[in-house]
Amino acid sequence: MLPDLFADERRDATLGPDAGILGGFALDIADALIAEIRRMNADTPFRHMETRGGRRLSVAMFNCGALGWISDQSGYRYTAIDPETDAPWPALPPLFRDLAGRAAAALGFDGFVPDACLVNRYQPGTRLSLHQDMDERDKTAPIVSVSLGLPATFLWGGFQRGDRAARHRLVHGDVTVWGGRSRMIFHGIDALKDGFHPATGALRYNLTFRKAR
């Protein structure tokens, strides 16, 4: 699979009320974002968490920011301490915070300051099933999601799990934002296809910024 050579020709896409894809929004700082991921990963390992039922999540992840999202057989929640290292999560890099604020403002969410960022790593075959993000206090505050590396198919459903999902291609540097009236839409990522990207190799990274508290 070749990289998206014409990513700069793509246009923004509207997903619904208060939701859209900002094509190439992070492309100019993508290399710096990946460098920050690798810097933090040197001390904070990617890990595969478990669901309440004991099922291993296919997406590997760690967190940065004041709070981090974790999942285990006790449930889903935010914590200030990484249970694997018994230390605080890495601080949210200023580059991350600035990007999240600018992307949120582009969709009308001025003043967004995330306190949590999920750093996700996708390998070929990895998927994220349709779900709602339920563990944040404010169910209208935006979620800002940054795509880096291999392209992915973003699934954008409805307010019920069984609603048919639209499919949207995300490429390196795209940023997706949803909140307000679309905050509780079911969404996910289809199984990642094999490929190679010059910035990440055979991987896709995703940064998901949230206001948890």
N, CA, C and O of each residue as an XYZ file, in Angstrom:
852
protein
N       0.846     -1.190      0.000
C       0.000      0.000      0.000
C       0.883      1.243      0.000
O       1.793      1.360      0.821
N       0.622      2.157     -0.905
C       1.396      3.378     -0.991
C       0.850      4.424     -0.036
O      -0.341      4.410      0.275
N       1.704      5.340      0.439
C       1.190      6.437      1.266
C       0.246      7.305      0.452
O       0.206      7.221     -0.776
N      -0.501      8.126      1.139
C      -1.474      8.983      0.469
C      -0.761     10.199     -0.101
O      -0.652     11.236      0.552
N      -0.273     10.053     -1.346
C       0.550     11.083     -1.952
C      -0.226     12.369     -2.193
O       0.358     13.452     -2.251
N      -1.543     12.251     -2.334
C      -2.344     13.424     -2.648
C      -3.226     13.825     -1.473
O      -4.311     14.372     -1.670
N      -2.765     13.558     -0.249
C      -3.559     13.880      0.938
C      -3.862     15.372      1.010
O      -4.901     15.777      1.532
N      -2.920     16.214      0.466
C      -3.145     17.657      0.564
C      -4.275     18.127     -0.344
O      -4.698     19.278     -0.239
N      -4.780     17.265     -1.237
C      -5.887     17.632     -2.106
C      -7.239     17.253     -1.511
O      -8.277     17.569     -2.091
N      -7.238     16.590     -0.382
C      -8.483     16.160      0.218
C      -9.211     17.344      0.835
O      -8.611     18.383      1.111
N     -10.493     17.178      1.045
C     -11.312     18.239      1.614
C     -11.921     17.759      2.929
O     -12.001     16.561      3.199
N     -12.344     18.720      3.733
C     -13.026     18.388      4.978
C     -14.350     17.691      4.668
O     -14.910     17.850      3.583
N     -14.840     16.914      5.641
C     -16.109     16.207      5.465
C     -16.971     16.412      6.702
O     -16.479     16.348      7.829
N     -18.248     16.659      6.489
C     -19.193     16.776      7.593
C     -19.756     15.400      7.924
O     -20.214     14.678      7.040
N     -19.717     15.045      9.205
C     -20.279     13.775      9.663
C     -21.711     13.938     10.138
O     -22.536     13.042      9.959
N     -22.005     15.072     10.737
C     -23.325     15.349     11.297
C     -23.252     16.636     12.085
O     -22.246     17.342     12.006
N     -24.290     16.969     12.848
C     -24.251     18.185     13.660
C     -23.086     18.150     14.649
O     -22.935     17.181     15.393
N     -22.276     19.183     14.662
C     -21.144     19.298     15.598
C     -20.105     18.210     15.390
O     -19.416     17.838     16.340
N     -19.972     17.690     14.183
C     -19.033     16.597     13.930
C     -18.494     16.679     12.512
O     -19.242     16.951     11.573
N     -17.196     16.444     12.354
C     -16.621     16.467     11.019
C     -15.202     15.947     10.989
O     -14.565     15.758     12.025
N     -14.715     15.717      9.766
C     -13.336     15.312      9.520
C     -12.589     16.499      8.936
O     -13.023     17.090      7.947
N     -11.469     16.846      9.547
C     -10.613     17.925      9.073
C      -9.460     17.286      8.305
O      -8.475     16.849      8.900
N      -9.588     17.235      6.988
C      -8.605     16.548      6.168
C      -7.231     17.194      6.236
O      -7.077     18.375      5.925
N      -6.226     16.414      6.645
C      -4.853     16.894      6.680
C      -4.562     17.954      7.719
O      -3.531     18.621      7.637
N      -5.434     18.130      8.690
C      -5.301     19.221      9.666
C      -3.983     19.135     10.440
O      -3.398     20.166     10.772
N      -3.507     17.918     10.730
C      -2.288     17.734     11.527
C      -1.086     17.332     10.683
O      -0.048     16.953     11.226
N      -1.212     17.411      9.365
C      -0.163     16.894      8.495
C       1.161     17.622      8.695
O       2.219     16.996      8.638
N       1.122     18.920      8.927
C       2.364     19.689      9.026
C       3.143     19.402     10.303
O       4.337     19.696     10.373
N       2.492     18.834     11.314
C       3.190     18.513     12.570
C       3.181     17.010     12.843
O       3.502     16.585     13.953
N       2.821     16.207     11.853
C       2.679     14.764     12.071
C       3.983     14.127     12.542
O       3.970     13.303     13.457
N       5.104     14.497     11.931
C       6.376     13.905     12.341
C       6.688     14.233     13.797
O       7.184     13.379     14.532
N       6.399     15.465     14.218
C       6.650     15.860     15.606
C       5.730     15.115     16.566
O       6.149     14.762     17.668
N       4.480     14.871     16.165
C       3.561     14.103     17.004
C       4.067     12.681     17.197
O       4.028     12.154     18.309
N       4.542     12.056     16.122
C       5.058     10.688     16.218
C       6.311     10.649     17.087
O       6.505      9.701     17.847
N       7.153     11.657     16.984
C       8.342     11.714     17.835
C       7.959     11.791     19.308
O       8.618     11.180     20.150
N       6.900     12.535     19.629
C       6.441     12.618     21.019
C       5.890     11.270     21.488
O       6.130     10.868     22.627
N       5.162     10.576     20.628
C       4.660      9.239     20.989
C       5.825      8.324     21.348
O       5.785      7.637     22.369
N       6.853      8.313     20.519
C       8.000      7.428     20.753
C       8.779      7.834     21.989
O       9.296      6.980     22.710
N       8.867      9.131     22.239
C       9.554      9.595     23.455
C       8.836      9.090     24.699
O       9.474      8.556     25.607
N       7.514      9.252     24.749
C       6.762      8.799     25.925
C       6.761      7.285     26.035
O       6.805      6.741     27.138
N       6.712      6.607     24.906
C       6.675      5.147     24.917
C       7.958      4.529     25.471
O       7.955      3.375     25.898
N       9.048      5.286     25.469
C      10.303      4.773     26.029
C      10.158      4.440     27.508
O      10.835      3.546     28.015
N       9.269      5.163     28.205
C       9.064      4.923     29.641
C       7.686      4.365     29.972
O       7.475      3.818     31.054
N       6.752      4.504     29.042
C       5.374      4.069     29.281
C       4.988      3.081     28.183
O       4.785      3.487     27.039
N       4.884      1.794     28.508
C       4.682      0.794     27.462
C       3.262      0.783     26.906
O       2.294      1.062     27.614
N       3.165      0.452     25.616
C       1.873      0.077     25.074
C       1.444     -1.225     25.740
O       2.271     -2.078     26.059
N       0.132     -1.360     25.943
C      -0.394     -2.594     26.540
C      -1.782     -2.875     25.976
O      -2.475     -1.972     25.506
N      -2.176     -4.165     26.033
C      -3.510     -4.580     25.607
C      -4.355     -4.761     26.868
O      -4.138     -5.702     27.631
N      -5.299     -3.880     27.083
C      -6.152     -3.974     28.255
C      -7.255     -5.004     28.030
O      -7.420     -5.522     26.926
N      -8.005     -5.291     29.088
C      -9.084     -6.266     29.009
C     -10.422     -5.593     29.254
O     -10.501     -4.570     29.933
N     -11.474     -6.180     28.693
C     -12.829     -5.717     28.961
C     -13.302     -6.265     30.302
O     -12.612     -7.061     30.938
N     -14.485     -5.832     30.723
C     -15.068     -6.357     31.958
C     -15.192     -7.884     31.909
O     -15.036     -8.569     32.920
N     -15.477     -8.395     30.710
C     -15.657     -9.841     30.564
C     -14.367    -10.607     30.388
O     -14.398    -11.822     30.193
N     -13.219     -9.924     30.453
C     -11.940    -10.606     30.343
C     -11.424    -10.741     28.920
O     -10.433    -11.435     28.690
N     -12.082    -10.084     27.949
C     -11.627    -10.170     26.558
C     -10.502     -9.161     26.321
O     -10.602     -8.001     26.720
N      -9.442     -9.611     25.675
C      -8.291     -8.766     25.396
C      -8.614     -7.803     24.254
O      -9.067     -8.228     23.190
N      -8.381     -6.511     24.473
C      -8.595     -5.522     23.433
C      -7.493     -5.633     22.383
O      -6.318     -5.773     22.723
N      -7.875     -5.571     21.110
C      -6.870     -5.727     20.059
C      -6.032     -4.473     19.882
O      -4.910     -4.550     19.382
N      -6.551     -3.323     20.280
C      -5.801     -2.065     20.185
C      -4.864     -1.961     21.382
O      -5.304     -2.066     22.526
N      -3.567     -1.755     21.122
C      -2.610     -1.507     22.200
C      -2.598     -0.020     22.507
O      -2.770      0.797     21.602
N      -2.398      0.344     23.765
C      -2.505      1.753     24.124
C      -1.727      2.103     25.381
O      -1.364      1.238     26.178
N      -1.481      3.406     25.532
C      -1.143      4.007     26.818
C      -1.785      5.385     26.825
O      -2.400      5.781     25.835
N      -1.655      6.116     27.913
C      -2.276      7.431     28.051
C      -1.228      8.495     28.345
O      -0.126      8.194     28.802
N      -1.592      9.737     28.074
C      -0.831     10.864     28.588
C      -1.818     11.941     29.014
O      -2.943     12.006     28.519
N      -1.375     12.785     29.940
C      -2.259     13.798     30.505
C      -2.484     13.554     31.980
O      -1.950     12.604     32.552
N      -3.282     14.418     32.597
C      -3.549     14.298     34.031
C      -4.290     13.007     34.364
O      -4.136     12.460     35.456
N      -5.099     12.521     33.413
C      -5.880     11.305     33.628
C      -5.670     10.346     32.456
O      -5.382     10.764     31.334
N      -5.818      9.072     32.738
C      -5.719      8.067     31.695
C      -6.871      7.091     31.790
O      -7.295      6.719     32.885
N      -7.376      6.677     30.640
C      -8.486      5.712     30.588
C      -7.934      4.304     30.690
O      -6.987      3.950     29.988
N      -8.526      3.494     31.569
C      -8.114      2.106     31.700
C      -9.341      1.204     31.690
O     -10.459      1.626     31.984
N      -9.090     -0.044     31.343
C     -10.145     -1.055     31.264
C      -9.601     -2.363     31.826
O      -8.525     -2.818     31.438
N     -10.348     -2.954     32.735
C     -10.012     -4.271     33.250
C     -11.298     -4.932     33.735
O     -12.386     -4.420     33.472
N     -11.195     -6.035     34.423
C     -12.391     -6.760     34.832
C     -13.166     -6.025     35.919
O     -14.269     -6.443     36.275
N     -12.607     -4.930     36.458
C     -13.341     -4.092     37.407
C     -14.167     -3.021     36.702
O     -14.994     -2.356     37.325
N     -13.936     -2.855     35.387
C     -14.712     -1.889     34.628
C     -13.852     -0.871     33.926
O     -12.628     -0.991     33.880
N     -14.517      0.152     33.368
C     -13.869      1.212     32.607
C     -13.843      2.475     33.462
O     -14.835      2.813     34.107
N     -12.700      3.176     33.465
C     -12.595      4.345     34.328
C     -11.337      5.149     33.978
O     -10.479      4.695     33.222
N     -11.255      6.346     34.545
C     -10.066      7.181     34.421
C      -9.288      7.151     35.739
O      -9.872      7.159     36.823
N      -7.969      7.115     35.623
C      -7.111      7.151     36.802
C      -5.955      8.112     36.554
O      -5.581      8.368     35.410
N      -5.397      8.638     37.634
C      -4.230      9.514     37.527
C      -2.926      8.726     37.496
O      -1.880      9.274     37.149
N      -2.978      7.452     37.855
C      -1.786      6.606     37.963
C      -1.863      5.463     36.957
O      -2.899      4.814     36.813
N      -0.761      5.230     36.269
C      -0.654      4.094     35.361
C      -0.526      2.822     36.197
O       0.458      2.679     36.922
N      -1.480      1.893     36.125
C      -1.407      0.702     36.966
C      -0.243     -0.216     36.617
O       0.130     -1.075     37.417
N       0.331     -0.045     35.435
C       1.442     -0.911     35.042
C       2.785     -0.411     35.551
O       3.669     -1.210     35.859
N       2.946      0.910     35.643
C       4.211      1.473     36.119
C       4.101      2.020     37.537
O       5.117      2.314     38.166
N       2.873      2.160     38.050
C       2.607      2.744     39.367
C       3.140      4.179     39.464
O       3.553      4.629     40.532
N       3.123      4.875     38.343
C       3.581      6.267     38.266
C       2.526      7.075     37.522
O       1.696      6.496     36.820
N       2.539      8.396     37.659
C       1.604      9.201     36.871
C       1.818      8.976     35.377
O       2.919      8.640     34.940
N       0.764      9.163     34.609
C       0.896      9.104     33.156
C       1.810     10.231     32.688
O       1.925     11.241     33.382
N       2.463     10.095     31.539
C       3.270     11.202     31.018
C       2.431     12.468     30.860
O       1.244     12.406     30.542
N       3.059     13.600     31.085
C       2.354     14.872     30.918
C       1.931     15.056     29.457
O       2.599     14.577     28.540
N       0.823     15.750     29.261
C       0.331     16.025     27.914
C       1.294     17.018     27.247
O       1.441     18.141     27.728
N       1.942     16.629     26.163
C       2.868     17.571     25.508
C       2.136     18.822     25.029
O       1.004     18.726     24.557
N       2.763     19.993     25.143
C       2.124     21.220     24.660
C       1.686     21.131     23.200
O       0.653     21.687     22.828
N       2.465     20.436     22.371
C       2.099     20.262     20.966
C       0.760     19.552     20.837
O      -0.058     19.919     19.993
N       0.528     18.529     21.674
C      -0.738     17.798     21.670
C      -1.883     18.715     22.084
O      -2.921     18.767     21.424
N      -1.681     19.440     23.190
C      -2.740     20.292     23.737
C      -3.135     21.374     22.732
O      -4.318     21.666     22.553
N      -2.142     21.959     22.085
C      -2.421     23.004     21.106
C      -3.203     22.460     19.917
O      -4.163     23.085     19.467
N      -2.800     21.305     19.407
C      -3.502     20.693     18.281
C      -4.951     20.403     18.628
O      -5.852     20.711     17.847
N      -5.184     19.809     19.800
C      -6.548     19.470     20.209
C      -7.422     20.715     20.309
O      -8.572     20.706     19.872
N      -6.875     21.786     20.886
C      -7.641     23.013     21.021
C      -7.977     23.637     19.673
O      -9.096     24.108     19.472
N      -7.017     23.646     18.743
C      -7.256     24.243     17.429
C      -8.275     23.431     16.632
O      -9.145     23.997     15.970
N      -8.165     22.096     16.698
C      -9.097     21.251     15.955
C     -10.515     21.386     16.507
O     -11.474     21.479     15.741
N     -10.650     21.396     17.832
C     -11.975     21.556     18.434
C     -12.588     22.901     18.041
O     -13.777     22.978     17.732
N     -11.782     23.949     18.054
C     -12.285     25.280     17.700
C     -12.760     25.331     16.251
O     -13.684     26.076     15.925
N     -12.131     24.543     15.382
C     -12.533     24.526     13.977
C     -13.947     23.992     13.798
O     -14.599     24.291     12.797
N     -14.429     23.202     14.761
C     -15.801     22.682     14.733
C     -16.712     23.464     15.671
O     -17.845     23.049     15.915
N     -16.239     24.587     16.199
C     -17.077     25.437     17.037
C     -16.948     25.213     18.520
O     -17.704     25.799     19.295
N     -16.003     24.375     18.947
C     -15.821     24.104     20.379
C     -14.630     24.918     20.882
O     -13.526     24.393     21.029
N     -14.862     26.184     21.139
C     -13.796     27.064     21.599
C     -13.423     26.750     23.043
O     -14.274     26.366     23.845
N     -12.153     26.915     23.361
C     -11.695     26.761     24.735
C     -11.538     25.329     25.204
O     -11.433     25.091     26.407
N     -11.520     24.361     24.284
C     -11.366     22.959     24.678
C      -9.956     22.712     25.197
O      -8.974     22.971     24.501
N      -9.864     22.208     26.426
C      -8.580     21.852     27.038
C      -8.686     20.409     27.532
O      -9.308     20.169     28.566
N      -8.101     19.449     26.830
C      -8.214     18.049     27.251
C      -7.405     17.776     28.504
O      -6.367     18.397     28.732
N      -7.883     16.846     29.314
C      -7.100     16.383     30.457
C      -6.682     14.924     30.299
O      -6.072     14.346     31.198
N      -7.015     14.329     29.146
C      -6.643     12.942     28.874
C      -6.414     12.770     27.379
O      -7.126     13.351     26.560
N      -5.420     11.971     27.036
C      -5.166     11.603     25.647
C      -4.852     10.114     25.598
O      -3.883      9.656     26.203
N      -5.673      9.364     24.878
C      -5.412      7.951     24.650
C      -4.502      7.828     23.433
O      -4.826      8.333     22.358
N      -3.380      7.168     23.600
C      -2.439      6.928     22.499
C      -2.622      5.475     22.070
O      -2.215      4.554     22.777
N      -3.235      5.281     20.909
C      -3.588      3.944     20.438
C      -2.657      3.501     19.316
O      -2.250      4.304     18.477
N      -2.325      2.208     19.313
C      -1.491      1.629     18.265
C      -2.255      0.500     17.584
O      -2.664     -0.467     18.226
N      -2.441      0.642     16.266
C      -3.141     -0.352     15.469
C      -2.140     -1.099     14.591
O      -1.304     -0.483     13.931
N      -2.230     -2.420     14.587
C      -1.496     -3.256     13.661
C      -2.483     -3.851     12.663
O      -3.682     -3.865     12.938
N      -2.023     -4.340     11.519
C      -2.953     -4.949     10.563
C      -3.845     -5.989     11.236
O      -3.371     -6.853     11.973
N      -5.130     -5.888     10.970
C      -6.114     -6.781     11.583
C      -6.776     -6.207     12.816
O      -7.839     -6.676     13.224
N      -6.153     -5.179     13.429
C      -6.730     -4.548     14.610
C      -7.986     -3.778     14.246
O      -8.031     -3.099     13.220
N      -9.001     -3.883     15.084
C     -10.246     -3.154     14.873
C     -10.746     -2.608     16.202
O     -10.315     -3.034     17.273
N     -11.660     -1.659     16.105
C     -12.319     -1.107     17.290
C     -13.815     -1.134     17.003
O     -14.304     -0.382     16.160
N     -14.531     -1.991     17.697
C     -15.948     -2.188     17.407
C     -16.754     -0.940     17.751
O     -16.305     -0.088     18.518
N     -17.955     -0.843     17.171
C     -18.817      0.302     17.408
C     -19.080      0.471     18.898
O     -19.415     -0.488     19.593
N     -18.926      1.692     19.379
C     -19.087      1.954     20.804
C     -19.399      3.431     21.015
O     -19.228      4.245     20.108
N     -19.849      3.763     22.197
C     -19.990      5.140     22.657
C     -18.952      5.393     23.742
O     -18.624      4.484     24.505
N     -18.437      6.603     23.821
C     -17.534      6.972     24.913
C     -18.385      7.477     26.070
O     -18.980      8.552     26.001
N     -18.431      6.675     27.142
C     -19.400      6.882     28.222
C     -18.784      7.332     29.547
O     -19.514      7.661     30.482
N     -17.453      7.352     29.640
C     -16.828      7.498     30.954
C     -16.410      8.924     31.288
O     -15.761      9.161     32.307
N     -16.778      9.872     30.435
C     -16.448     11.273     30.670
C     -17.620     11.976     31.364
O     -18.777     11.619     31.141
N     -17.330     12.950     32.182
C     -18.375     13.624     32.959
C     -19.307     14.436     32.065
O     -20.526     14.387     32.228
N     -18.738     15.180     31.126
C     -19.526     16.033     30.234
C     -19.746     15.291     28.921
O     -18.803     15.082     28.157
N     -20.979     14.896     28.660
C     -21.283     14.116     27.463
C     -21.555     15.008     26.247
O     -22.086     14.533     25.243
N     -21.198     16.291     26.327
C     -21.290     17.169     25.162
C     -19.926     17.700     24.738
O     -19.765     18.143     23.601
N     -18.937     17.663     25.640
C     -17.595     18.146     25.308
C     -17.028     17.319     24.159
O     -17.284     16.117     24.087
N     -16.265     17.934     23.260
C     -15.823     17.225     22.062
C     -14.784     16.158     22.341
O     -14.087     16.182     23.356
N     -14.704     15.225     21.415
C     -13.602     14.277     21.325
C     -12.838     14.633     20.055
O     -13.431     14.844     18.997
N     -11.518     14.697     20.174
C     -10.658     15.029     19.043
C      -9.761     13.830     18.772
O      -9.032     13.385     19.658
N      -9.813     13.304     17.545
C      -9.117     12.064     17.194
C      -8.190     12.320     16.010
O      -8.630     12.792     14.962
N      -6.898     12.005     16.180
C      -5.871     12.291     15.182
C      -5.352     10.984     14.583
O      -4.982     10.067     15.316
N      -5.326     10.902     13.257
C      -4.863      9.707     12.559
C      -3.434      9.909     12.061
O      -3.121     10.923     11.437
N      -2.567      8.926     12.344
C      -1.170      8.973     11.942
C      -0.757      7.617     11.378
O      -1.022      6.579     11.986
N      -0.111      7.628     10.223
C       0.377      6.374      9.652
C      -0.596      5.756      8.672
O      -1.197      6.454      7.855
N      -0.750      4.437      8.755
C      -1.580      3.719      7.797
C      -3.009      4.264      7.762
O      -3.538      4.684      8.791
N      -3.634      4.260      6.580
C      -5.036      4.685      6.492
C      -5.958      3.710      7.196
O      -5.636      2.533      7.361
N      -7.116      4.218      7.610
C      -8.095      3.400      8.320
C      -9.493      3.762      7.845
O      -9.721      4.837      7.290
N     -10.417      2.849      8.071
C     -11.822      3.095      7.766
C     -12.557      3.410      9.054
O     -12.690      2.556      9.931
N     -13.036      4.652      9.162
C     -13.759      5.119     10.344
C     -15.235      4.796     10.166
O     -15.823      5.111      9.132
N     -15.830      4.172     11.164
C     -17.231      3.792     11.137
C     -18.032      4.806     11.952
O     -17.765      5.014     13.136
N     -19.006      5.428     11.311
C     -19.816      6.477     11.951
C     -21.267      6.026     11.917
O     -21.913      6.057     10.870
N     -21.779      5.601     13.083
C     -23.104      5.014     13.145
C     -24.182      5.993     13.568
O     -24.212      7.145     13.134
N     -25.075      5.501     14.436
C     -26.166      6.322     14.941
C     -26.191      6.280     16.454
O     -25.180      5.991     17.095
N     -27.350      6.571     17.019
C     -27.463      6.584     18.479
C     -27.803      5.213     19.057
O     -27.857      5.050     20.276
N     -28.033      4.224     18.189
C     -28.254      2.850     18.612
C     -27.162      1.974     17.998
O     -26.731      2.213     16.870
N     -26.720      0.968     18.737
C     -25.627      0.123     18.249
C     -25.964     -0.517     16.904
O     -25.084     -0.700     16.064
N     -27.227     -0.854     16.702
C     -27.615     -1.531     15.486
C     -27.814     -0.635     14.281
O     -28.074     -1.133     13.186
N     -27.700      0.685     14.450
C     -27.856      1.599     13.325
C     -26.740      1.375     12.304
O     -25.592      1.113     12.664
N     -27.095      1.482     11.044
C     -26.113      1.273      9.990
C     -25.035      2.357     10.050
O     -25.336      3.538     10.221
N     -23.782      1.940      9.909
C     -22.663      2.874     10.009
C     -22.161      3.283      8.629
O     -21.990      2.442      7.747
N     -21.930      4.567      8.452
C     -21.259      5.070      7.253
C     -19.760      4.809      7.399
O     -19.243      4.702      8.511
N     -19.073      4.708      6.264
C     -17.649      4.409      6.246
C     -16.892      5.609      5.669
O     -17.237      6.122      4.605
N     -15.856      6.045      6.389
C     -15.065      7.200      5.968
C     -13.585      6.844      6.036
O     -13.115      6.321      7.047
N     -12.864      7.120      4.981
C     -11.433      6.817      4.943
C     -10.655      7.921      5.639
O     -10.817      9.101      5.326
N      -9.811      7.530      6.584
C      -8.940      8.468      7.285
C      -7.504      8.189      6.888
O      -7.073      7.036      6.851
N      -6.761      9.251      6.590
C      -5.363      9.096      6.216
C      -4.488      9.918      7.153
O      -4.973     10.678      7.991
N      -3.189      9.739      6.981
C      -2.162     10.375      7.789
C      -2.399     11.885      7.892
O      -2.430     12.589      6.882
N      -2.565     12.369      9.123
C      -2.756     13.802      9.356
C      -4.192     14.253      9.469
O      -4.445     15.407      9.814
N      -5.154     13.368      9.185
C      -6.561     13.741      9.339
C      -6.924     13.849     10.817
O      -6.379     13.127     11.653
N      -7.834     14.744     11.127
C      -8.337     14.912     12.493
C      -9.864     14.868     12.456
O     -10.499     15.577     11.675
N     -10.440     14.029     13.308
C     -11.890     13.907     13.412
C     -12.339     14.503     14.740
O     -11.731     14.253     15.781
N     -13.411     15.295     14.694
C     -13.931     15.952     15.896
C     -15.429     15.699     15.976
O     -16.146     15.871     14.990
N     -15.902     15.288     17.154
C     -17.350     15.201     17.359
C     -17.680     15.532     18.807
O     -16.945     15.179     19.730
N     -18.810     16.222     18.982
C     -19.256     16.618     20.314
C     -20.664     17.151     20.218
O     -21.345     16.929     19.217
N     -21.116     17.858     21.254
C     -22.437     18.463     21.226
C     -23.525     17.477     20.850
O     -23.712     16.462     21.521
N     -24.243     17.777     19.780
C     -25.385     16.958     19.368
C     -24.985     15.591     18.830
O     -25.825     14.694     18.756
N     -23.728     15.411     18.453
C     -23.270     14.123     17.919
C     -22.359     13.374     18.893
O     -21.776     12.349     18.538
N     -22.239     13.880     20.100
C     -21.259     13.312     21.027
C     -21.490     11.833     21.325
O     -20.527     11.094     21.527
N     -22.746     11.387     21.356
C     -23.031     10.010     21.762
C     -23.295      9.083     20.571
O     -23.933      8.041     20.724
N     -22.809      9.458     19.402
C     -22.915      8.584     18.242
C     -22.005      7.363     18.426
O     -20.885      7.486     18.920
N     -22.496      6.189     18.027
C     -21.647      4.998     18.001
C     -20.624      5.146     16.873
O     -20.957      5.594     15.776
N     -19.381      4.767     17.155
C     -18.308      4.910     16.180
C     -17.274      3.815     16.402
O     -17.253      3.177     17.454
N     -16.424      3.601     15.418
C     -15.399      2.575     15.545
C     -14.424      2.635     14.381
O     -14.470      3.550     13.559
N     -13.540      1.644     14.324
C     -12.550      1.509     13.253
C     -12.626      0.092     12.707
O     -12.548     -0.875     13.465
N     -12.778     -0.032     11.387
C     -12.795     -1.353     10.759
C     -11.390     -1.958     10.825
O     -10.416     -1.256     11.094
N     -11.300     -3.256     10.578
C     -10.019     -3.953     10.663
C      -8.976     -3.265      9.775
O      -9.212     -3.042      8.588
N      -7.841     -2.936     10.352
C      -6.786     -2.252      9.617
C      -6.187     -3.188      8.573
O      -5.908     -4.354      8.853
N      -5.995     -2.665      7.378
C      -5.433     -3.469      6.297
C      -3.910     -3.426      6.329
O      -3.307     -2.487      6.849
N      -3.296     -4.479      5.754
C      -1.841     -4.510      5.630
C      -1.361     -3.316      4.816
O      -2.058     -2.844      3.918
N      -0.179     -2.839      5.134
C       0.378     -1.746      4.372
C       1.662     -1.244      5.002
O       2.134     -1.784      6.004
N       2.214     -0.216      4.409
C       3.440      0.408      4.919
C       3.314      1.907      4.736
O       2.945      2.380      3.661
N       3.621      2.652      5.783
C       3.646      4.106      5.700
C       5.044      4.574      6.087
O       5.595      4.082      7.072
N       5.632      5.501      5.350
C       7.012      5.911      5.644
C       7.196      6.510      7.033
O       8.309      6.493      7.560
N       6.149      7.030      7.630
C       6.282      7.650      8.953
C       6.149      6.663     10.099
O       6.704      6.886     11.175
N       5.414      5.566      9.883
C       5.115      4.645     10.987
C       5.364      3.182     10.649
O       5.168      2.318     11.505
N       5.787      2.882      9.437
C       5.948      1.490      9.038
C       4.598      0.824      8.856
O       3.698      1.388      8.232
N       4.456     -0.379      9.401
C       3.223     -1.163      9.236
C       2.245     -0.909     10.370
O       1.569     -1.831     10.829
N       2.163      0.350     10.830
C       1.336      0.692     11.984
C       0.491      1.929     11.701
O       0.789      2.728     10.813
N      -0.565      2.052     12.485
C      -1.330      3.290     12.575
C      -1.351      3.717     14.035
O      -1.618      2.903     14.919
N      -1.072      4.988     14.289
C      -1.240      5.563     15.616
C      -2.475      6.464     15.600
O      -2.805      7.078     14.585
N      -3.136      6.526     16.732
C      -4.292      7.399     16.887
C      -4.197      8.102     18.234
O      -3.973      7.462     19.262
N      -4.366      9.406     18.224
C      -4.436     10.197     19.453
C      -5.890     10.590     19.665
O      -6.505     11.196     18.788
N      -6.438     10.249     20.819
C      -7.823     10.595     21.120
C      -7.861     11.480     22.362
O      -7.600     11.026     23.476
N      -8.192     12.749     22.148
C      -8.201     13.735     23.235
C      -9.606     13.840     23.822
O     -10.598     13.876     23.095
N      -9.669     13.890     25.155
C     -10.953     13.961     25.840
C     -10.852     14.897     27.045
O      -9.776     15.112     27.603
N     -11.991     15.438     27.420
C     -12.145     16.149     28.693
C     -12.870     15.200     29.612
O     -14.092     15.071     29.534
N     -12.132     14.527     30.492
C     -12.718     13.476     31.318
C     -13.418     14.031     32.546
O     -14.449     13.498     32.957
N     -12.885     15.085     33.136
C     -13.443     15.626     34.382
C     -13.634     17.143     34.284
O     -14.093     17.770     35.238
